[in-house]
Amino acid sequence: MSAELFREMTQSILDGDDEVSVELAKKALSAGIDSLTIITDGYMPGVKEVGDAFACGDAFLPELVMAGEAMKAAVAVLEPTMKASGQARKILGKVVLATVEGDIHEIGKSLVGTMLTSSGFEVYDLGVDVPTADLLAKVEEVDADILGLSALLTTTMIKQKEVIDEIAKRGLKVMVMVGGAPVTEEWVQRIEADGYSEDAVGAVEIAKKLVGAK
């Protein structure tokens, strides 16, 4: 019974069907399966499969977005039960995420947040056009492991450097990941960021490596 249910859950992620993923989560809870098992055995294999397919070029951005949303919807159903029973997913790390000041591009950054959440990170997405002071206040407030900075314009990339310089000045112990269309490996080295990825799947892998290295 549960093996078949888990297969259906995995498929709901592959299909990017949030309605089905939510229904299956409710069904599994009614059957007495614990929330943590539902996530790890039912939904996570789907997230991993879509991520691997995207990395190989066999899946595309819309599929990745839909899979992430389906996972997020299922987790939203399961988390209250986990909290009530004292269960908790193993949190890999805390990530503060934002698009830098002066830039209002949202899609890439939101997808990274969804994929990080789906993969077990606690994500604080501050949105777009976020001033450096607000970013660093949140980093200190939640004791973040990673700060993710997105910039989609060449004119706002400089803000990534500004944030990193301010972190160094304050002596904050947070690792910085950067991303966005104009960001290059050369730029990453120049501003001394800790990690960089061209896409959301890569960002999850980089984040895992960074928290492993902390």
C-alpha positions as MATLAB code, in Angstrom:
seq = 'MSAELFREMTQSILDGDDEVSVELAKKALSAGIDSLTIITDGYMPGVKEVGDAFACGDAFLPELVMAGEAMKAAVAVLEPTMKASGQARKILGKVVLATVEGDIHEIGKSLVGTMLTSSGFEVYDLGVDVPTADLLAKVEEVDADILGLSALLTTTMIKQKEVIDEIAKRGLKVMVMVGGAPVTEEWVQRIEADGYSEDAVGAVEIAKKLVGAK';
ca = [
       0.000    0.000    0.000;
       2.578    2.560    1.112;
       5.063    1.550   -1.630;
       2.433    2.267   -4.286;
       1.517    5.545   -2.574;
       5.177    6.595   -2.519;
       5.459    5.835   -6.245;
       2.417    8.040   -6.902;
       3.963   10.824   -4.806;
       7.195   10.658   -6.768;
       5.175   10.774   -9.989;
       3.217   13.829   -8.798;
       6.524   15.689   -8.482;
       7.701   14.493  -11.900;
       4.364   15.657  -13.342;
       4.600   18.951  -11.443;
       1.029   18.439  -10.247;
       0.566   20.281   -6.951;
      -3.091   19.285   -6.586;
      -2.230   15.585   -6.787;
       0.796   15.969   -4.501;
      -1.419   17.631   -1.867;
      -4.134   14.954   -2.133;
      -1.551   12.177   -1.783;
      -0.031   13.869    1.270;
      -3.457   13.993    2.921;
      -4.137   10.366    1.952;
      -0.829    9.207    3.429;
      -1.471   11.085    6.693;
      -4.921    9.459    6.922;
      -3.255    6.072    6.468;
      -1.078    6.811    9.489;
       2.235    7.182    7.655;
       4.474    9.684    9.412;
       5.242   12.965    7.689;
       8.990   12.586    7.608;
       8.753    9.219    5.862;
       6.259   10.662    3.367;
       8.732   13.413    2.430;
      11.884   11.312    2.286;
      10.428    8.177    0.647;
       7.600    9.705   -1.375;
       8.476   13.174   -2.612;
      12.249   13.596   -2.406;
      13.010   10.897   -5.030;
      10.901   12.935   -7.473;
      12.766   16.163   -6.688;
      16.089   14.389   -7.168;
      14.987   12.809  -10.451;
      13.804   16.124  -11.917;
      16.992   17.831  -10.740;
      19.167   15.148  -12.328;
      17.159   15.328  -15.569;
      17.530   19.122  -15.657;
      21.280   18.854  -15.082;
      21.542   16.437  -18.037;
      19.396   18.613  -20.299;
      16.506   16.109  -20.316;
      14.166   18.439  -18.395;
      13.633   22.155  -18.802;
      13.016   25.185  -16.599;
       9.166   25.008  -16.591;
       9.308   21.377  -15.424;
      11.752   22.289  -12.678;
       9.528   25.155  -11.503;
       6.419   22.959  -11.476;
       8.185   20.133   -9.632;
       9.387   22.594   -6.997;
       5.902   24.017   -6.541;
       4.381   20.521   -6.216;
       6.950   19.659   -3.547;
       6.343   22.928   -1.699;
       2.565   22.335   -1.702;
       2.958   18.824   -0.274;
       5.382   19.971    2.435;
       2.938   22.734    3.448;
       0.355   20.013    4.198;
       2.823   17.852    6.118;
       4.756   20.378    8.205;
       1.993   21.219   10.718;
       1.704   17.500   11.510;
       5.468   17.204   11.894;
       5.551   20.142   14.282;
       2.610   18.785   16.297;
       4.291   15.396   16.698;
       7.672   16.903   17.505;
       9.169   15.532   14.308;
      11.419   17.728   12.285;
      13.049   17.402    8.941;
      16.797   17.569    9.202;
      17.582   21.152    8.272;
      20.757   21.243    6.189;
      21.301   24.940    6.833;
      19.705   28.384    6.935;
      19.740   30.479    3.783;
      18.831   34.147    3.408;
      17.958   34.856   -0.206;
      17.324   38.102   -2.076;
      17.690   40.029   -5.285;
      20.055   42.923   -4.614;
      19.080   46.565   -4.260;
      18.071   48.222   -7.524;
      17.118   44.928   -9.198;
      13.561   43.593   -9.363;
      14.092   40.245  -11.129;
      12.320   37.498   -9.228;
      11.942   34.240  -11.189;
      15.436   32.741  -10.929;
      15.819   33.664   -7.288;
      12.377   32.260   -6.380;
      13.159   28.987   -8.134;
      16.421   28.663   -6.207;
      14.470   29.264   -2.979;
      11.905   26.604   -3.851;
      14.568   24.041   -4.745;
      16.571   24.786   -1.587;
      13.438   24.428    0.556;
      12.535   21.178   -1.204;
      16.034   19.867   -0.542;
      15.935   20.492    3.207;
      17.207   24.048    3.705;
      15.408   26.641    5.817;
      14.992   29.568    3.421;
      14.238   33.202    4.222;
      13.384   34.846    0.893;
      13.447   38.632    1.327;
      12.230   39.315   -2.214;
      13.653   41.873   -4.647;
      15.384   45.261   -4.442;
      16.688   44.555   -0.928;
      19.137   47.062    0.629;
      22.417   45.709    1.994;
      21.581   46.758    5.571;
      18.305   44.766    5.498;
      20.078   41.698    4.126;
      22.722   41.689    6.811;
      20.197   42.390    9.573;
      18.323   39.223    8.525;
      21.548   37.213    8.327;
      22.332   38.181   11.932;
      18.747   37.693   13.118;
      18.451   34.083   11.921;
      22.179   33.221   12.199;
      22.228   32.239    8.520;
      24.789   29.812    7.121;
      24.470   31.122    3.571;
      23.460   34.399    1.942;
      22.248   34.050   -1.639;
      22.447   37.174   -3.816;
      20.820   37.395   -7.226;
      21.486   40.130   -9.785;
      20.115   40.101  -13.334;
      21.558   43.420  -14.470;
      25.187   44.355  -15.068;
      24.425   47.642  -13.307;
      23.314   45.892  -10.097;
      26.018   43.202   -9.971;
      28.216   45.684   -8.113;
      25.810   45.388   -5.172;
      26.945   41.781   -4.705;
      30.464   43.091   -4.107;
      29.145   45.805   -1.784;
      27.389   43.199    0.383;
      30.468   40.953    0.538;
      32.685   43.917    1.484;
      30.254   44.864    4.257;
      30.200   41.280    5.574;
      34.008   41.340    5.783;
      33.943   44.729    7.496;
      31.502   43.481   10.135;
      33.265   40.141   10.557;
      30.088   38.138    9.932;
      30.457   34.373    9.599;
      28.188   33.753    6.617;
      29.038   32.231    3.237;
      27.871   34.041    0.114;
      26.453   32.450   -3.029;
      25.846   34.649   -6.058;
      23.888   34.124   -9.240;
      22.207   35.825  -12.163;
      22.599   36.004  -15.927;
      25.581   38.423  -16.058;
      27.502   36.684  -13.239;
      30.641   34.845  -14.376;
      33.282   32.704  -12.698;
      35.723   35.606  -13.129;
      33.338   37.989  -11.324;
      32.847   35.465   -8.504;
      36.604   35.264   -7.932;
      36.979   39.023   -8.136;
      34.398   39.706   -5.421;
      35.528   36.657   -3.384;
      32.109   34.979   -3.180;
      32.014   31.438   -1.761;
      29.852   29.851   -4.444;
      28.162   30.370   -7.789;
      25.811   28.415  -10.007;
      24.150   29.055  -13.349;
      20.921   27.295  -12.349;
      18.761   26.252   -9.397;
      19.855   22.602   -9.331;
      23.495   23.637   -9.280;
      22.716   26.143   -6.516;
      21.398   23.342   -4.295;
      24.577   21.309   -4.849;
      26.780   24.331   -4.082;
      24.753   25.089   -0.933;
      25.161   21.484    0.251;
      28.915   21.673   -0.300;
      29.171   24.998    1.536;
      27.317   23.799    4.639;
      29.338   20.602    4.551;
      32.505   22.661    4.516;
      31.428   24.963    7.336;
];
